[in-house]
Every structure is written in C-alpha cells, then in structure tokens.
Amino acid sequence: PEIEQWGTPEKLKISTDENFTQVERFIGKTISPAGFDTIRHYTDQFYVVNKNLFHERIQQHRILDCHGDLHLDHVHLTPEAVTIFDCIEFNDRFRFIDIANDLAFLAMDFDFEGRSDLGNLFLGNASRELGDARVLRIANFYKCYRAFVRGKVDSIQASEKETTNSQEHERQSARYFCLALRYATAGSEPLVLVVMGPVGTGKSTVAKQLASELDWPIFSSDEIRKTLAGIPLDQRTPSDLRAKIYSARMTQKTYRRLIKNGLAGISCSRGRRPRPLQPHNSVILDATFSTRALRRLLRDECKKANVPFRKNGGSVRRALRRLREVERCI
C-alpha cells in the first residue's frame, strides 16, 4: 500500500538527510560540530543496525495516516474530552508515518518540559493499549528525530530578520539539540556518566564540555571536597590543609557526598514537579575514582537507586562516540 512504503529506512532517510542538510548552516551557532556529527552518525547507524525492525513495523501495519505534528501545543484538555488539532495536511511524507513516530513526538515534548515521568507513562500506556511492545524499542530513535526537527525549526526562526525574539528561539533551539544528542548517546533512561582518570589529565575539562553538550548537571569531587572543608571554591587549598582534606577519611566522605548528590539530581528530575529549564534525567560525576573501593561504592549506590552508570574519559568526541556505540542498537 502507498502509506506503508513510507515506513522503509530508505523513505525515512529522505527526511533525516534533509534535516541534516538544513541544519549544517547552524553548526557552531545553535549546535556544536561534535553534537551534529554524533546525532548524524547515530541516525545513519540506526537505519543499518535496525533495518529488520523497520520492515517488521511495516508488516505489522504500524505505518498509518497519522497526525504528523503531535506535540503538547496541539493537545487541548477539558473535563469532557481530549482534543487533538492542527495535523499536517500539506505533506504526505510527514503524515504517513509509524505511529511510534507520532507518540514519540509527544513523549519528547514531555521530556523537554522536564516531565519525563509523564512521557514514560504516556508511552507505556500507549504501548499496552495498542498491543505494540515495539513502540518502546523504537521510540528513542524517533524522539531524537523529533527533537532535532524542533531544534532546526527554532534555528530557522532565530535567523529570520523579522523575528522579534530571536534570542529565545536560539536558546530553545540549543536545548532541543542537546535533547536530541542525549537520545543519540545515552538514550531516554536515567544515567550516571562518570568522567574519571588520573589527576592532571584534563578530565575536568572534558566533564565540563560534556555537561555543556548534553545539558546535564555536573558534580565535581574537587568542589565537594572544598565545600566539606569550608574552603571557598575559588581559593587554592592551603598547603597546611592538604594532608587533612586529602586523607582517606575525607576522601571517603567526599565520594559518598558526590554520589549522593548525583543520584539526588536524578531523583529530582524524575519527580512530579516541573523542571522547565532542565530537560534531562542524567548527571555527570567528575572525579578520579582512583581506588577499587570507591568504584565499588559507586556501583553499589547506583544499583540501590536502580540507575545505570558508565565510565568515560578521553576527548569529548571520543566520550560521545563511546556512549553512542553502546546505545546505537536498542
């Protein structure tokens, strides 16, 4: 059938390739070179690795005449009914899509507004109601696609001369691209990303750059150690205090606080209260974790919280690539 042909990787790639071409002029403005390359590579690899999944969706008749632009602004709630309006009518390519694509758009919007809890609830309920468990397997790919499109649209609006609030569009665009990068690297689930390595290897610089790329909060053992010792963050540690604050006891206390604060950051973003400026549910820990005991502490605490963690290091591009390689096939 005509509609189902739009579910093939070849047809889908028309839209994603078009998006990348249109966004190239915004590299270095609203999206970083590393972020752009990572999202593009993730998308291209997903088509290759999951080719059978796309054809399975076609065989199961999941390619439908959908809404095509299903985000929160197009959903109106009243006590009597839910009204969805303003579907795409001008382009069949945007409307003849996998139903998971439509659902993922709305879930992505919940993530963007800091309500991943509602997005996950929505996808889970939709999957059960439709009898379609595969929605959850492919949703992250479509969330990445939709976040990238929203970033593109805001970038274009920011660049138009007649736009009166270009700075707001630039800010929104950068946030959407950060969200797309998160989906392309770490997926949709909470994650503790640990940037570790010996002192003086530049790990803190990498951690800060990753935090900027992904729009994730960062927790530093150096800052926590100083805070616990009552030393201002902008002040060098006095030589007569170094032995005390780097003692085994203080180090243990520092890392316990570091891990606790990081996991608390994830708990907040999983909560019920909106966090409109923070579309993340993952954190970065910047610390050496130089002993086996400290790494075991990290593993045990993350296990208790039911949150996965990953160790990373090296350059920003390498760190993003390693995350991507783990997540590219869901």
N, C-alpha and C positions, 0 to 999 in steps of 0.2 A: 504493500500500500504506500501511497505517496507520503503520508505522515511519518511512517516508520523509518523511511530512508534517512530521515534527519537525525536518527539516533546512532548512526555509524561514526566511528572515530574520524573518518575522512570528512564527513559533513561538519562534525563538531569543530574540527581543526580549522575550518574556514573562519569561524567566529573567533576562536582564540588567537589565531595568527593575525587576524585583522586588529584585534585589541592590542597585541604587542607592537604592531607597526604604528598604530595611532599613539601609543604611549612613549615611543622612542624619543620624541622631542621633549619629553618632560623628565628624562633621566638627568639626575643631578639637581632637579628642582623639587619635585614632589615625591620622587622615588630615587633611591640610590642605585648606582650601577650594580652593586652586589645583590641588592634586593631584586632588581629586574631580571638579572641573569638567573638567579635561583628559582624564581617563580616560573620563568620560561622553561628552564630545564625540567623542573618538576612536572609541568604540564605535558611537555613532549614525551617524557619518560612514562607518565601515567598512561598515555594512549598505547604505548608499546607493551608495557607490562600487563595491562588490564584489558587487552583487546577482546578477550573472550567474555569478560564481564559486560562490555558494551553490547556485544551481539546477544548475550543472554537476556539483557534488558529488552531488546527488540523482540526476541522470541516470546517473552512473557507479556508482550503488548503493553509495555510501560511508556512507550512514546505516544504522547497524546496531544490533542489541541488544548494547550494549557493557557494560563493567564499570561505568562511571559515577563511580568514586571511585579511580582508578588513581594512587596516589602511593606513595612509597617504603615507607611503613609497611605497605602491603598486598602487598608482594612479598617472598617468602621464598626464599632461595637455599641449595641444598645441592649437594654434589658430583654428586648424581644428577639433580637436577631443579630447575626454577624453578616455584614455586607462587604463584599469584596468588589472593587470597582477599578475602572481605568486599565483594562487589559490592553495588550499590544494588538493592534489590528493592521498596522501598515507593513508588517514584515513577517511572512510565514516562518522564516528561519528562526526568528526569535520566539515564536509561539509554539511551533511544532517541536516539542522538547520532551525529554524524560521528566516524568512527574517529580522525580527526585531533585531535578534542577529547580523547579518551582518551589518545592518545600525547603530546599537548602537556602534559597534566597532569603526567605523569611527567618530561618534559623540564624543565618549570618547577621541579619539586622538585629536580632536579639543579642547576639554576641557583641556587636558594635555598640549597643546601648548599655552594655555591662550586665545583661541579663541572660547569661549562658544557661542558667538554670531553666528559664522558660524555653529557650531554644532547644535544649536537650529534651525537655518534657514534650514539646511540640513534635519533634522528630520521632520520639519513642511512641507517642500515641498514634501518630500518622502511620507509622510502620505497622503497628498492630491492627489498626482499623482497615488498612489496605491489604493486610496479609502479605506484606512486602518487606521481608527482613533485609533484602539487599539495599534498601534505601540507606541504611546506616553504614553500609560499606562504601558507597559511592558519594555520600553527602559531602564529605570533606573536600573532595575534588571540586564539586560544584560550588561549595562555599568559597573556595579560593577563587574560582572563576568569577563569581558574583561580586566579591569584594574588590577584585581587580577592575571590573567594569565600573563599579561605583567610584573607584579612585580615578579612573580615566575620565568619567563624566565631570567630576568636580575639578579635575585639572583643566579640562577644556573650558569650563565655565570661568575658572580663575583667570584664564588667558584672554578672555574676550574683553575688548575695550569698554563695552557698555556695561560690564558687570560692576556693580557698586560695592559689593562685599567680597572682592577677590581674595583678601587675606583669609577670610573664613572658609572659602572654597579650597584654598591651598592647604589650610590646616585639616579640613575634612578629608581631602584627597590623601594627604600623607598618612592619616590614621587608617584609611581604608587599605592603602598599600601595605602598611605594617600588618594589618589583619590578614591580608592575602599571603604575606610572607610567613606569618605564623602557621597558617594552614599548610603551606608548602613545605615547611620544615618540621614543625613539631605536631602538626595535626590539631584536632579540636579539644583533646583531653588535657587536663592539668599536667604540668611538667615542672620539675626542678632541674634546671640546667646548671651544672657545676663547672665553672671555669677554674681549673686547678693547674698547678705547676710550681716549680721552684721559684723562690724569691728572685726578682730581677729579670724575669724572662718576658715581661710585658703582658702578663695575664690580665692585670687590672685594666690595661688599655683595651685589650680585646673584649673583656667583660663589658666595659662601658660602651664600646661600639656595638656589641650585640644587643645591649639593652636599648640603644637608640634605634637600631634596625628593626627590632621586634616589638618595641614599645612595651617592654616588660620592666617591672621594678627590679632593682639590683640591691643586694645586701652584701656588704663587704666586711670581712673579718677584721681588717685593719681599723675600720671606723668603729665597729662594735667594741673592739679591744680598748680603744682610746676612750670611748664613752664609759665603759665599765671602770676604767682607771681614773676618770674625771679629768682627762686631758682634752683640751679643745681640738677639734678635728683639723684646724688649720695650723696647728702648732706641732713642731717636731718633738718626738719623745725625748725628754731629758735623759742624758746618759746615766744618771744615778738611779733612774727608774726602770731602765731597760730589763735588768735582771728580774725585777718583780713582775712586770707586766707580760714578760715572755716566759714566765715559769710554767711548769706543767699544769699546775692548778689553775692558773689564769687562762691558759690555752684551752683547757677542758671547758671552763666556764664560758669562754668566748664562743667556742664552736657550738655549745648547747644553745646559747642565745641566738647565734646565727641561724641555725637550723629551725629553731622555734619561730623566729621572726619570719623566715622564708615561708614556712608552712602556714603561718597565720595569714600571710599575704594572700596565699591561695584560698584559704578558708573565707576571707573577706570577699574575694571576687566570686566565690561560689554562693554567697549568701543571698538573702532575699531583697536587700536594699539596692536600689540602682546605683551604678557607678558610671555615669555617662561619659566620663573622660578617660576611662581605663578599660578598653575592650580586650582584656587579657585575663587568663586564669593560670598563668605560669610565672615563675620567678627565676632570677639568676643569682647564684651564690658565687662570690669572688673570694677564694681562699686557697691556701696551698694544700690542705688535707694531706699533710706530709707523712702521717703515720697510719698504720693499718687500723689502729683503734679508732681514730677519727673517721676513717672511711666506713668502718663498721657501724659507728654511731649514726652516720648519715643514712646508711642503708636501713638500719633498724627503725629509725624515726620515720623515714618515708614509707616504709612498709606498714607501720602502725597507722599512718594517715591515709594509706591506700593511694599514694601519689608516686608515680614512677620518677626516677631521676636518671640523668645522663651526664657522664663526664665528658668534658671537651677542652680543647686548648688549641694552640696554633693561631693562625691568622683568622680574621673574620670570615673570609671566603671559605677557608678550609672548615671552620666550625659549622657554617651554614650548610656546606656540602655534606658533611658527616651526618648532620641531622636529617637532611633530605634523603640520603641514601637509606637510612633506617625506615623512613616513613613513606617512601615513594610507592610501595605496593601495599595497599591496605587489604 
